[in-house]
Amino acid sequence: MMGGGSDLDEAFRWLCKKGNGGDFLILRARGDDDYNSYVNGLCKANSVATLIIPDRAAAEDPSVAEIIRKSEVVFIAGGDQANYIRGWRGTPVETAINEGIAAGKPIGGTSAGLAVEGQFVYGALGDEPDDKDLPSEDVLANPYFKRVTVIRDFLKIPLLENLITDSHFVKRDRMGRSLGFLARISKDDWSSSPREGGVDEKSAVLVEESGKAAVIGSGRGAYFMKPTHAPETCAAGLPLTLRDVRIYRVPSGGSFDLKSWTGNGGVEYSLSVVNGRIESTQSRNHIY
């Protein structure tokens, strides 16, 4: 689970090792095969290839799904997660990826590729092509703002059930919008206690099958978030009020257990949103 920005050699070596030297497949909707030489330089894999699936027509092609089924490792590249949701959801591509997950094959992603890994996903489906990043202040001011499009059950990774994942976390100031996403998931009765894993740029979370995860990289690490109450105010056109969200920040070198929802080597604190403004137990302005 890589937060975007510079790719981390250690994360790719770890993922390759989990594939036992098998076929390593990079999936993307746009771009080229520049990952091939990079991964080949880090891994002893049987093969490294990139499969570009730009639209639903390509995702409906049975031969495309068959390529995915034959791979031992899948890595979803960055870009725009809306392309993955619009283009791959409900197609043989989605089915093939989930079959691999169910069979225990390792999967990874960076940036948009990380954003689609959780059970809940900010789909970016309300964005226009030239829209800038969805800012936290817009979500805090109105959690039902038209660009706040949250979907569920794209990928079915057991350890990421009941979880929304986000990338570029500190670099792009995504704490506020994450609190809004969590409030929406609760308010819309998708989960009574949703959780989030936010990963900063130049950071990665390496999750073992046991649920134990190591945080690596030179970024600000990872933020594991758990609301303790339902939102007090989460309605269209009104600023959000959501109190006492427990945060556990894990820096590089620390660890977190996704099953017990406990960490080591990190810092625990709480955030509340009151009328669209975030307050922290660390200090009013210290939310990261």
Order of alpha helices (4+ residues) and beta strands (2+ residues): alpha-beta-alpha-beta-alpha-alpha-beta-alpha-alpha-beta-alpha-beta-alpha-beta-beta-alpha-beta-beta-beta-beta-beta-beta-beta-beta-beta
